Every structure is written in C-alpha cells, then in structure tokens.
Amino acid sequence: MGKILIVDDNDNACYMLKSYLEEMGHDVTDSQSGADALEKVKSLKPDIMLLDIIMEGMDGMEILRRVRLSNKNIGIIMVSGVSDEKICNEALDKGADEYITKPIDFKHLNECILVDLIMRNKD
C-alpha cells in the first residue's frame, strides 16, 4: 500500500491512527513535532501525510506551508478536531488535499487515502 506519515502531538491519536493504518497494510511512521515531521518528509518521502492543525510549537498550518514549498507531490490530509469552515478552506487553499474532522470516520479516511494513492500513481 502506501507510506504514511502521521503528524500529531497527541500520543493516543498517533497510536490509534497508526494501528488502524498498519492493519490496512500501510507502512506508517509518526511524528509529534513540526521540526521532526519536516525531517521525516525529507528522509522518508512518504506518499501521504496525515496532519493535525493544533499542535504545540509549530502548528499544522505552518507545517503544511513549509512542506508545500518543497514538495508538491505528497498527499496531505488535514486531520483535526477543529470543525471550522474558514480553517478548512484556508488549509485547502494552502495545499491540503483533504480535511477530515475528529472523531475520525475510519471508512472515510481509508477512502481518502486510497483515492489519493491511486491519483498519485496514475502517471
């Protein structure tokens, strides 16, 4: 399947997402800080990043901005407890491919990941 990087400063959220995605057959790594996430994007070259918005230090919007400056190919799915249309639109305008709110509908998340992987491997 795909290589996925989970970026969330909440241990439980990382564990839950990682466990589910590994069961689905994905190669999953997690990161709990912005600086570490940026390094892992460079070194691991994931296909998809699941990115929380509200995090200590560097927030998800800043990580999104920095990743998009250097990498247009990685799929970025914002996964956040913030259900605000303005923030959702801002994330999509800055280059996020999808915006999913918590609590996560795992079936919908899996569909988003599969569609993203198919679209990126189409060429």
TIRO-2110 file (N, C-alpha, C; in Angstrom, 1 decimal):
// TIRO-2110
0.9, -1.2, 0.0, N, 1, A
0.0, 0.0, 0.0, CA, 1, A
0.9, 1.2, 0.0, C, 1, A
0.6, 2.2, 0.9, N, 2, A
1.3, 3.5, 0.8, CA, 2, A
2.2, 3.7, 2.1, C, 2, A
3.1, 4.6, 1.9, N, 3, A
3.9, 5.1, 3.0, CA, 3, A
3.2, 6.3, 3.6, C, 3, A
2.9, 6.3, 4.9, N, 4, A
2.1, 7.3, 5.5, CA, 4, A
2.8, 7.9, 6.7, C, 4, A
2.9, 9.2, 6.8, N, 5, A
3.4, 9.9, 8.0, CA, 5, A
2.3, 10.6, 8.7, C, 5, A
2.1, 10.2, 10.0, N, 6, A
1.1, 10.8, 10.9, CA, 6, A
1.8, 11.9, 11.7, C, 6, A
1.3, 13.1, 11.7, N, 7, A
1.8, 14.2, 12.5, CA, 7, A
0.8, 14.7, 13.4, C, 7, A
1.0, 14.4, 14.7, N, 8, A
0.0, 14.8, 15.7, CA, 8, A
0.8, 14.8, 17.1, C, 8, A
0.6, 15.8, 17.9, N, 9, A
1.3, 15.8, 19.2, CA, 9, A
0.6, 15.0, 20.3, C, 9, A
-0.5, 14.4, 19.9, N, 10, A
-1.3, 13.6, 20.9, CA, 10, A
-0.9, 12.1, 20.7, C, 10, A
-0.3, 11.5, 21.7, N, 11, A
0.2, 10.1, 21.7, CA, 11, A
-1.0, 9.2, 21.3, C, 11, A
-2.1, 9.4, 21.9, N, 12, A
-3.3, 8.5, 21.7, CA, 12, A
-3.7, 8.5, 20.2, C, 12, A
-3.8, 9.7, 19.7, N, 13, A
-4.2, 9.9, 18.3, CA, 13, A
-3.3, 9.2, 17.4, C, 13, A
-2.0, 9.4, 17.6, N, 14, A
-0.9, 8.7, 16.8, CA, 14, A
-1.1, 7.2, 16.9, C, 14, A
-1.2, 6.7, 18.1, N, 15, A
-1.3, 5.3, 18.3, CA, 15, A
-2.5, 4.7, 17.6, C, 15, A
-3.7, 5.3, 17.7, N, 16, A
-4.9, 4.9, 17.1, CA, 16, A
-4.8, 4.9, 15.6, C, 16, A
-4.4, 6.0, 15.0, N, 17, A
-4.2, 6.1, 13.6, CA, 17, A
-3.2, 5.1, 13.0, C, 17, A
-2.1, 5.0, 13.7, N, 18, A
-1.0, 4.1, 13.3, CA, 18, A
-1.5, 2.6, 13.3, C, 18, A
-2.1, 2.2, 14.4, N, 19, A
-2.6, 0.9, 14.5, CA, 19, A
-3.6, 0.5, 13.4, C, 19, A
-4.5, 1.4, 13.1, N, 20, A
-5.6, 1.2, 12.1, CA, 20, A
-4.9, 1.1, 10.7, C, 20, A
-4.0, 2.1, 10.4, N, 21, A
-3.5, 2.1, 9.1, CA, 21, A
-2.5, 0.9, 8.8, C, 21, A
-1.8, 0.5, 9.8, N, 22, A
-0.9, -0.7, 9.7, CA, 22, A
-1.8, -1.9, 9.4, C, 22, A
-2.9, -2.0, 10.1, N, 23, A
-3.9, -3.1, 9.8, CA, 23, A
-4.4, -3.1, 8.3, C, 23, A
-4.5, -1.9, 7.8, N, 24, A
-4.9, -1.8, 6.4, CA, 24, A
-3.7, -2.1, 5.4, C, 24, A
-2.5, -2.3, 5.9, N, 25, A
-1.4, -2.7, 5.1, CA, 25, A
-0.5, -1.6, 4.7, C, 25, A
-0.6, -0.4, 5.3, N, 26, A
0.3, 0.7, 5.0, CA, 26, A
1.5, 0.7, 5.9, C, 26, A
2.6, 1.3, 5.4, N, 27, A
3.8, 1.5, 6.1, CA, 27, A
3.7, 2.8, 6.8, C, 27, A
3.6, 2.8, 8.1, N, 28, A
3.3, 4.0, 8.9, CA, 28, A
4.4, 4.5, 9.8, C, 28, A
4.7, 5.8, 9.8, N, 29, A
5.6, 6.4, 10.8, CA, 29, A
4.8, 7.5, 11.4, C, 29, A
5.2, 7.9, 12.7, N, 30, A
4.5, 9.0, 13.3, CA, 30, A
5.6, 10.0, 13.7, C, 30, A
5.1, 11.2, 13.9, N, 31, A
5.9, 12.3, 14.4, CA, 31, A
5.0, 13.2, 15.3, C, 31, A
5.6, 13.7, 16.3, N, 32, A
4.8, 14.5, 17.3, CA, 32, A
5.3, 16.0, 17.4, C, 32, A
6.1, 16.4, 16.4, N, 33, A
6.5, 17.8, 16.4, CA, 33, A
6.7, 18.2, 15.0, C, 33, A
6.6, 19.5, 14.7, N, 34, A
6.8, 20.1, 13.4, CA, 34, A
8.2, 19.9, 12.8, C, 34, A
9.2, 20.1, 13.6, N, 35, A
10.6, 20.0, 13.1, CA, 35, A
10.9, 18.6, 12.7, C, 35, A
10.4, 17.6, 13.6, N, 36, A
10.6, 16.2, 13.3, CA, 36, A
9.9, 15.8, 12.0, C, 36, A
8.7, 16.3, 11.9, N, 37, A
7.8, 16.0, 10.7, CA, 37, A
8.5, 16.5, 9.4, C, 37, A
9.0, 17.7, 9.5, N, 38, A
9.7, 18.2, 8.3, CA, 38, A
10.9, 17.3, 7.9, C, 38, A
11.7, 16.9, 8.9, N, 39, A
12.8, 16.0, 8.6, CA, 39, A
12.4, 14.7, 8.0, C, 39, A
11.3, 14.1, 8.6, N, 40, A
10.8, 12.8, 8.1, CA, 40, A
10.2, 12.9, 6.7, C, 40, A
9.6, 14.1, 6.4, N, 41, A
9.2, 14.2, 5.0, CA, 41, A
10.3, 14.2, 4.0, C, 41, A
11.5, 14.8, 4.4, N, 42, A
12.6, 14.8, 3.5, CA, 42, A
13.3, 13.4, 3.5, C, 42, A
13.4, 12.7, 4.6, N, 43, A
14.2, 11.5, 4.7, CA, 43, A
13.4, 10.3, 4.3, C, 43, A
12.1, 10.2, 4.6, N, 44, A
11.3, 9.0, 4.4, CA, 44, A
10.5, 9.1, 3.1, C, 44, A
10.3, 10.4, 2.6, N, 45, A
9.5, 10.6, 1.4, CA, 45, A
8.2, 9.8, 1.4, C, 45, A
7.3, 10.1, 2.4, N, 46, A
6.0, 9.4, 2.4, CA, 46, A
5.1, 9.8, 1.2, C, 46, A
4.2, 8.9, 0.9, N, 47, A
3.2, 9.2, -0.1, CA, 47, A
2.1, 10.2, 0.4, C, 47, A
1.8, 10.0, 1.7, N, 48, A
0.7, 10.8, 2.3, CA, 48, A
1.1, 11.2, 3.7, C, 48, A
0.7, 12.4, 4.1, N, 49, A
0.9, 12.9, 5.5, CA, 49, A
-0.5, 13.2, 6.0, C, 49, A
-0.8, 12.6, 7.2, N, 50, A
-2.0, 13.0, 8.0, CA, 50, A
-1.5, 14.0, 9.0, C, 50, A
-2.1, 15.2, 8.9, N, 51, A
-1.5, 16.3, 9.7, CA, 51, A
-2.6, 17.0, 10.5, C, 51, A
-2.3, 17.0, 11.8, N, 52, A
-3.2, 17.7, 12.8, CA, 52, A
-2.9, 19.2, 12.7, C, 52, A
-3.8, 20.1, 13.0, N, 53, A
-3.7, 21.5, 12.9, CA, 53, A
-3.1, 22.1, 14.2, C, 53, A
-3.8, 21.8, 15.3, N, 54, A
-3.4, 22.4, 16.6, CA, 54, A
-2.4, 21.5, 17.3, C, 54, A
-1.2, 22.0, 17.3, N, 55, A
0.0, 21.3, 18.0, CA, 55, A
0.8, 22.3, 18.7, C, 55, A
1.5, 21.9, 19.7, N, 56, A
2.5, 22.7, 20.4, CA, 56, A
3.6, 23.1, 19.5, C, 56, A
4.2, 24.3, 19.6, N, 57, A
5.3, 24.7, 18.8, CA, 57, A
4.8, 25.1, 17.4, C, 57, A
5.3, 24.4, 16.4, N, 58, A
4.9, 24.6, 15.0, CA, 58, A
3.5, 24.0, 14.8, C, 58, A
2.5, 24.7, 14.4, N, 59, A
1.2, 24.1, 14.1, CA, 59, A
1.1, 23.5, 12.7, C, 59, A
0.0, 22.8, 12.5, N, 60, A
-0.1, 22.1, 11.2, CA, 60, A
-0.2, 23.0, 10.0, C, 60, A
-0.7, 24.2, 10.2, N, 61, A
-0.8, 25.1, 9.0, CA, 61, A
0.6, 25.5, 8.6, C, 61, A
1.5, 25.8, 9.5, N, 62, A
2.9, 26.1, 9.2, CA, 62, A
3.6, 24.9, 8.6, C, 62, A
3.4, 23.7, 9.1, N, 63, A
4.0, 22.5, 8.5, CA, 63, A
3.5, 22.4, 7.1, C, 63, A
2.2, 22.5, 6.9, N, 64, A
1.6, 22.4, 5.5, CA, 64, A
2.3, 23.4, 4.6, C, 64, A
2.4, 24.7, 5.0, N, 65, A
3.1, 25.7, 4.2, CA, 65, A
4.5, 25.3, 3.8, C, 65, A
5.3, 24.9, 4.8, N, 66, A
6.7, 24.5, 4.6, CA, 66, A
6.8, 23.3, 3.7, C, 66, A
6.0, 22.3, 3.9, N, 67, A
6.1, 21.1, 3.0, CA, 67, A
5.7, 21.5, 1.6, C, 67, A
4.7, 22.3, 1.4, N, 68, A
4.3, 22.6, 0.0, CA, 68, A
5.3, 23.5, -0.7, C, 68, A
6.2, 24.2, 0.0, N, 69, A
7.2, 24.9, -0.6, CA, 69, A
8.2, 24.0, -1.3, C, 69, A
8.4, 22.8, -0.8, N, 70, A
9.5, 21.9, -1.3, CA, 70, A
8.9, 20.7, -1.9, C, 70, A
7.6, 20.3, -1.6, N, 71, A
7.1, 19.0, -2.1, CA, 71, A
5.6, 19.2, -2.5, C, 71, A
5.4, 19.2, -3.8, N, 72, A
4.0, 19.3, -4.3, CA, 72, A
3.4, 17.9, -4.4, C, 72, A
4.2, 16.9, -4.4, N, 73, A
3.7, 15.5, -4.7, CA, 73, A
3.1, 14.8, -3.5, C, 73, A
3.5, 15.1, -2.3, N, 74, A
3.0, 14.4, -1.1, CA, 74, A
1.5, 14.7, -0.9, C, 74, A
0.7, 13.7, -0.7, N, 75, A
-0.7, 13.9, -0.3, CA, 75, A
-0.8, 14.4, 1.1, C, 75, A
-1.5, 15.4, 1.3, N, 76, A
-1.7, 16.0, 2.7, CA, 76, A
-3.1, 16.0, 3.1, C, 76, A
-3.5, 15.2, 4.1, N, 77, A
-4.8, 15.2, 4.6, CA, 77, A
-4.8, 15.8, 6.0, C, 77, A
-5.5, 16.9, 6.2, N, 78, A
-5.6, 17.5, 7.5, CA, 78, A
-6.6, 16.7, 8.3, C, 78, A
-6.2, 16.3, 9.5, N, 79, A
-7.0, 15.6, 10.5, CA, 79, A
-7.1, 16.4, 11.7, C, 79, A
-8.2, 17.0, 12.0, N, 80, A
-8.3, 17.9, 13.1, CA, 80, A
-9.6, 17.9, 13.9, C, 80, A
-9.5, 18.3, 15.1, N, 81, A
-10.7, 18.4, 15.9, CA, 81, A
-11.4, 19.7, 15.7, C, 81, A
-10.8, 20.6, 14.9, N, 82, A
-11.4, 21.9, 14.5, CA, 82, A
-12.3, 21.7, 13.4, C, 82, A
-13.6, 21.9, 13.6, N, 83, A
-14.6, 21.9, 12.6, CA, 83, A
-15.1, 23.3, 12.3, C, 83, A
-14.2, 24.0, 11.5, N, 84, A
-14.5, 25.4, 11.2, CA, 84, A
-14.3, 25.5, 9.7, C, 84, A
-15.3, 26.0, 9.0, N, 85, A
-15.3, 26.1, 7.5, CA, 85, A
-14.1, 27.0, 7.1, C, 85, A
-13.9, 28.1, 7.8, N, 86, A
-12.9, 29.1, 7.5, CA, 86, A
-11.5, 28.4, 7.5, C, 86, A
-11.2, 27.7, 8.6, N, 87, A
-9.9, 27.0, 8.7, CA, 87, A
-9.8, 25.9, 7.7, C, 87, A
-10.9, 25.2, 7.5, N, 88, A
-10.9, 24.1, 6.4, CA, 88, A
-10.5, 24.7, 5.1, C, 88, A
-11.2, 25.8, 4.7, N, 89, A
-10.9, 26.4, 3.4, CA, 89, A
-9.5, 27.0, 3.3, C, 89, A
-9.0, 27.5, 4.5, N, 90, A
-7.6, 28.0, 4.5, CA, 90, A
-6.6, 26.9, 4.2, C, 90, A
-6.8, 25.7, 4.9, N, 91, A
-5.9, 24.6, 4.7, CA, 91, A
-6.0, 24.1, 3.3, C, 91, A
-7.2, 24.0, 2.7, N, 92, A
-7.3, 23.6, 1.3, CA, 92, A
-6.6, 24.6, 0.3, C, 92, A
-6.8, 25.9, 0.6, N, 93, A
-6.1, 26.9, -0.2, CA, 93, A
-4.6, 26.9, -0.1, C, 93, A
-4.1, 26.4, 1.1, N, 94, A
-2.6, 26.3, 1.2, CA, 94, A
-2.1, 25.0, 0.7, C, 94, A
-2.9, 24.2, 0.2, N, 95, A
-2.4, 23.0, -0.5, CA, 95, A
-2.8, 21.6, 0.1, C, 95, A
-3.6, 21.6, 1.1, N, 96, A
-4.1, 20.4, 1.7, CA, 96, A
-5.0, 19.7, 0.6, C, 96, A
-4.9, 18.4, 0.6, N, 97, A
-5.8, 17.7, -0.4, CA, 97, A
-7.1, 17.3, 0.2, C, 97, A
-7.2, 17.2, 1.5, N, 98, A
-8.5, 16.8, 2.1, CA, 98, A
-8.4, 17.3, 3.6, C, 98, A
-9.6, 17.5, 4.2, N, 99, A
-9.7, 17.9, 5.5, CA, 99, A
-10.8, 17.0, 6.2, C, 99, A
-10.3, 16.3, 7.2, N, 100, A
-11.2, 15.4, 8.0, CA, 100, A
-11.2, 15.8, 9.4, C, 100, A
-12.4, 15.8, 10.0, N, 101, A
-12.5, 16.2, 11.4, CA, 101, A
-12.6, 15.0, 12.3, C, 101, A
-12.1, 15.2, 13.5, N, 102, A
-12.2, 14.2, 14.6, CA, 102, A
-13.5, 14.3, 15.3, C, 102, A
-14.1, 13.3, 15.8, N, 103, A
-13.7, 11.9, 15.7, CA, 103, A
-13.6, 11.4, 14.3, C, 103, A
-12.6, 10.6, 14.0, N, 104, A
-12.4, 10.2, 12.6, CA, 104, A
-13.3, 9.1, 12.2, C, 104, A
-13.9, 9.2, 11.1, N, 105, A
-14.7, 8.2, 10.4, CA, 105, A
-13.6, 7.4, 9.6, C, 105, A
-13.2, 6.2, 10.1, N, 106, A
-12.1, 5.5, 9.5, CA, 106, A
-12.4, 5.0, 8.1, C, 106, A
-13.7, 4.7, 7.8, N, 107, A
-14.0, 4.3, 6.5, CA, 107, A
-13.8, 5.4, 5.5, C, 107, A
-14.2, 6.6, 5.9, N, 108, A
-13.9, 7.8, 5.0, CA, 108, A
-12.4, 8.1, 4.9, C, 108, A
-11.7, 8.0, 6.0, N, 109, A
-10.2, 8.2, 5.9, CA, 109, A
-9.6, 7.2, 5.0, C, 109, A
-10.0, 6.0, 5.1, N, 110, A
-9.4, 4.9, 4.2, CA, 110, A
-9.7, 5.2, 2.7, C, 110, A
-10.9, 5.7, 2.5, N, 111, A
-11.3, 6.0, 1.1, CA, 111, A
-10.5, 7.2, 0.6, C, 111, A
-10.3, 8.2, 1.4, N, 112, A
-9.4, 9.4, 1.0, CA, 112, A
-8.0, 9.0, 0.7, C, 112, A
-7.5, 8.1, 1.5, N, 113, A
-6.1, 7.6, 1.3, CA, 113, A
-6.0, 6.8, 0.0, C, 113, A
-6.9, 5.9, -0.2, N, 114, A
-6.9, 5.1, -1.4, CA, 114, A
-7.0, 5.9, -2.6, C, 114, A
-8.0, 6.9, -2.6, N, 115, A
-8.1, 7.8, -3.8, CA, 115, A
-6.9, 8.6, -4.0, C, 115, A
-6.3, 9.1, -3.0, N, 116, A
-5.0, 9.9, -3.1, CA, 116, A
-3.9, 9.0, -3.7, C, 116, A
-3.8, 7.8, -3.2, N, 117, A
-2.7, 6.9, -3.7, CA, 117, A
-2.9, 6.6, -5.2, C, 117, A
-4.2, 6.3, -5.5, N, 118, A
-4.5, 6.0, -6.9, CA, 118, A
-4.2, 7.2, -7.8, C, 118, A
-4.6, 8.4, -7.4, N, 119, A
-4.4, 9.6, -8.2, CA, 119, A
-2.9, 9.9, -8.4, C, 119, A
-2.1, 9.7, -7.3, N, 120, A
-0.6, 10.0, -7.4, CA, 120, A
0.1, 8.9, -8.2, C, 120, A
-0.4, 7.7, -8.3, N, 121, A
0.3, 6.7, -9.0, CA, 121, A
-0.3, 6.5, -10.4, C, 121, A
-1.1, 7.4, -10.9, N, 122, A
-1.8, 7.3, -12.2, CA, 122, A
-0.8, 7.4, -13.3, C, 122, A
0.2, 8.3, -13.1, N, 123, A
1.1, 8.6, -14.2, CA, 123, A
2.0, 7.5, -14.6, C, 123, A
END
